């Protein structure tokens, strides 16, 4: 009885500490199948970090009409703690990047979703011919800048879900997607646009790391995530996570991509601190 009273006293005087939480956004679009990958990866690396840091729980915030720009503004306004994006000099000036590519650089390896009526155009396509066609891309995506800088034509679209509809209506000719995301997105998009298909005989490839980003003042969170990422890379569990995750499992075995035709593009927008020389962080075909 005395033990129970003592325990009750301690709980009243020193209530249990609430777990530390961070807030991220829910995906606003069903077609954006990649969102869950990054939520699961974030949870995975935070768990990895618990040997040296306190546990963190993830809170999901549901917001409507979310764009890339609005997401970044929510971080700058400290309404959310973290998001992920392809990097640029401008982005790294306003937010704090964790400079470890979250899919080993495969954001810059692009297959294309097309309409089946255009398959004959894409078969045996040359780079010059592809540059004459129109790619649907996000209005403020770094990919749009990279493609245009390499003389590709781009139709910039504000909302992700609209790109599938515009492709279906021949407003653009193809929708380049990273090889880890396009296939799962297409499964969902075909429910309302059944004539869309994947064309992966040609890969557009450029260096374009995708990082976690946090507020400039949130250095402690950045250090914890960086610790978990580096630990998972060094012990091999990061590549195992990719091989087992439902989004990226189809990438393996990686050798199959070496059979594809590669159109190499330059990325003149890479920040100077991009860790290009660290081969442990990248997958190249």
C-alpha positions in Angstrom: 0.0 0.0 0.0 2.8 2.4 0.9 4.5 1.6 -2.4 1.3 2.4 -4.3 0.9 5.7 -2.5 4.5 6.6 -3.1 4.0 5.9 -6.8 0.8 8.0 -6.9 2.6 10.8 -5.2 5.5 10.8 -7.7 3.0 10.8 -10.6 1.2 13.8 -9.1 4.3 15.8 -8.4 6.3 14.7 -11.4 3.8 13.8 -14.2 5.2 11.6 -17.0 7.0 13.7 -19.6 5.2 14.0 -22.9 7.1 12.5 -25.9 8.8 15.0 -28.1 6.9 15.5 -31.3 7.5 17.0 -34.7 4.8 18.0 -37.3 4.8 17.2 -41.0 2.2 17.6 -43.7 -0.1 14.9 -44.9 -0.1 14.4 -48.7 -3.0 16.3 -50.3 -3.1 14.1 -53.4 -3.8 10.4 -53.7 -1.6 10.1 -56.7 1.5 11.2 -54.7 2.4 7.8 -53.6 6.0 8.9 -52.7 4.8 10.8 -49.6 4.4 7.7 -47.5 7.9 6.6 -48.3 9.4 9.7 -46.7 7.2 9.5 -43.7 8.3 5.9 -43.2 12.0 6.9 -43.8 11.8 9.7 -41.3 10.3 7.3 -38.7 13.1 4.8 -39.5 16.0 7.2 -39.1 14.5 8.8 -36.0 14.3 5.3 -34.5 18.0 4.8 -35.5 18.9 7.9 -33.7 17.5 6.8 -30.3 20.8 5.3 -29.3 22.1 8.9 -28.9 19.0 11.1 -28.9 15.6 11.2 -27.2 12.6 9.5 -29.1 10.5 11.7 -31.3 6.9 11.1 -32.4 5.6 12.3 -35.8 2.4 14.3 -35.9 0.6 14.5 -39.3 -1.0 17.8 -40.1 -3.8 17.8 -42.8 -4.0 21.0 -44.9 -5.8 21.8 -48.1 -4.4 23.4 -51.3 -0.8 22.6 -50.4 1.9 23.5 -53.0 5.6 23.3 -52.8 5.9 27.0 -52.0 3.3 26.9 -49.3 5.0 23.9 -47.7 8.3 25.8 -47.5 6.4 28.8 -46.0 4.9 26.6 -43.3 8.4 25.5 -42.3 9.7 29.1 -42.3 6.7 30.1 -40.2 7.4 27.2 -37.9 3.9 25.8 -38.4 5.5 22.5 -39.4 9.0 21.2 -38.5 10.1 19.4 -41.6 9.6 18.5 -45.3 11.6 17.2 -48.2 12.5 18.6 -51.6 15.1 18.6 -54.3 17.7 21.1 -53.3 18.8 24.4 -54.8 21.0 27.4 -53.8 17.9 29.5 -53.1 16.2 26.8 -51.0 19.4 26.2 -48.9 19.5 30.0 -48.1 16.1 30.0 -46.4 15.9 26.5 -44.9 18.4 24.2 -43.2 19.2 21.1 -45.4 20.3 17.7 -44.2 22.7 17.0 -47.0 22.1 13.3 -47.5 20.2 12.3 -50.6 17.1 10.4 -49.4 17.0 8.0 -52.3 20.7 8.0 -53.1 20.3 10.6 -55.8 17.6 8.8 -57.8 15.4 11.8 -57.8 17.5 12.8 -60.8 16.9 9.6 -62.7 13.7 10.1 -64.7 11.4 7.8 -66.6 8.3 9.2 -68.3 4.6 8.7 -68.1 3.0 9.1 -71.5 -0.3 8.6 -73.3 -0.4 5.4 -75.2 -1.4 7.2 -78.4 2.2 8.6 -78.3 4.1 5.4 -77.8 5.2 5.3 -81.5 6.7 8.7 -81.1 8.8 7.7 -78.1 10.0 4.4 -79.4 13.6 4.9 -80.7 13.4 8.6 -79.7 16.5 10.8 -79.9 17.4 13.5 -77.4 16.8 16.2 -80.0 13.3 14.9 -80.7 12.5 14.6 -77.0 13.6 18.2 -76.6 11.0 19.3 -79.1 8.2 17.7 -77.1 6.6 19.3 -74.0 7.1 17.9 -70.5 4.6 18.6 -67.7 6.4 19.6 -64.5 5.6 21.5 -61.3 5.5 25.3 -61.5 8.2 25.7 -58.9 10.0 22.4 -59.1 13.8 22.4 -59.5 13.3 19.8 -62.3 11.6 22.4 -64.4 14.6 24.7 -64.2 17.0 21.9 -65.0 15.0 20.7 -68.0 14.7 24.2 -69.4 18.4 24.9 -68.9 19.1 21.8 -71.0 16.9 23.0 -73.8 13.8 20.9 -73.0 10.3 22.4 -73.3 8.4 22.5 -70.1 4.8 23.3 -69.3 4.8 24.4 -65.6 1.7 23.3 -63.7 0.7 24.5 -60.2 -0.9 21.3 -58.9 0.5 17.8 -59.0 -2.8 16.0 -59.7 -3.6 18.2 -62.7 -0.5 17.0 -64.6 -2.0 13.6 -65.2 -5.2 15.2 -66.5 -3.3 17.5 -68.8 -1.2 14.6 -70.2 -4.4 12.7 -70.8 -5.8 15.7 -72.7 -2.6 16.2 -74.8 -1.7 19.5 -73.2 1.7 18.0 -72.7 3.5 15.0 -74.2 5.2 13.4 -71.2 5.5 13.6 -67.5 9.0 12.8 -66.2 9.0 11.1 -62.9 11.8 9.7 -60.7 12.2 6.0 -61.3 11.2 5.3 -57.7 7.9 7.2 -57.9 6.4 7.0 -61.3 5.2 3.4 -61.3 3.2 3.6 -58.1 1.7 7.0 -59.1 0.7 5.6 -62.4 -1.3 2.7 -60.8 -3.4 5.3 -59.1 -3.6 7.8 -62.0 -4.8 5.1 -64.4 -8.0 4.7 -62.3 -9.2 8.0 -63.9 -6.8 8.2 -66.8 -6.7 4.6 -68.1 -4.8 5.4 -71.3 -1.6 6.6 -69.6 1.4 4.3 -69.6 5.0 4.1 -68.5 7.9 4.7 -70.9 11.2 3.7 -69.3 13.4 2.8 -72.3 15.0 6.2 -71.9 16.1 7.8 -68.6 16.8 11.5 -68.2 19.6 11.6 -65.7 21.0 14.5 -63.7 22.5 15.1 -60.2 19.6 16.3 -58.1 19.6 15.3 -54.4 16.4 15.3 -52.4 17.0 16.3 -48.8 15.0 16.7 -45.6 14.8 20.4 -44.8 14.0 22.0 -41.4 13.8 25.6 -40.1 17.2 27.4 -39.9 17.0 27.5 -36.1 16.1 23.8 -35.7 19.7 22.6 -35.7 19.1 20.0 -33.0 16.5 18.2 -35.1 18.8 18.4 -38.1 21.6 16.8 -36.2 19.5 14.0 -34.9 18.1 13.2 -38.4 21.6 13.4 -39.9 22.9 11.0 -37.2 20.2 8.5 -38.0 20.7 8.7 -41.8 24.5 8.3 -41.5 24.2 5.4 -39.1 21.7 3.6 -41.4 24.0 4.1 -44.4 27.1 2.9 -42.6 25.4 -0.3 -41.2 23.7 -1.1 -44.6 20.1 -0.8 -43.3 19.4 2.3 -45.5 19.8 0.3 -48.7 17.8 -2.5 -47.1 15.0 -0.1 -46.3 14.9 1.0 -50.0 14.9 -2.6 -51.2 12.0 -3.6 -48.9 9.9 -0.4 -49.0 6.9 -0.9 -51.3 7.7 2.4 -53.2 11.3 1.6 -54.0 11.5 -2.2 -54.0 10.8 -2.3 -57.8 14.1 -0.6 -58.3 16.0 -3.7 -57.4 18.1 -5.4 -58.7 19.7 -2.1 -59.7 21.6 -3.8 -62.5 18.5 -3.8 -64.7 18.7 0.0 -65.2 22.1 -0.3 -66.9 20.3 -1.7 -70.0 18.4 1.6 -70.5 19.4 4.5 -72.8 20.6 7.4 -70.7 20.2 11.1 -71.7 22.7 12.9 -69.4 21.7 16.4 -68.4 23.6 19.1 -66.5 22.4 20.6 -63.3 23.9 24.0 -63.0 21.7 24.8 -60.0 23.5 22.4 -57.6 24.7 24.2 -54.4 28.4 24.2 -53.9 28.1 22.1 -50.7 26.4 19.2 -52.4 28.4 16.1 -51.3 29.0 14.8 -54.9 32.4 13.2 -54.0 30.9 10.9 -51.3 30.1 7.8 -53.3 28.3 6.1 -50.3 25.5 8.6 -50.8 24.7 8.0 -54.4 23.5 5.4 -56.9 24.7 5.8 -60.5 23.7 3.7 -63.5 
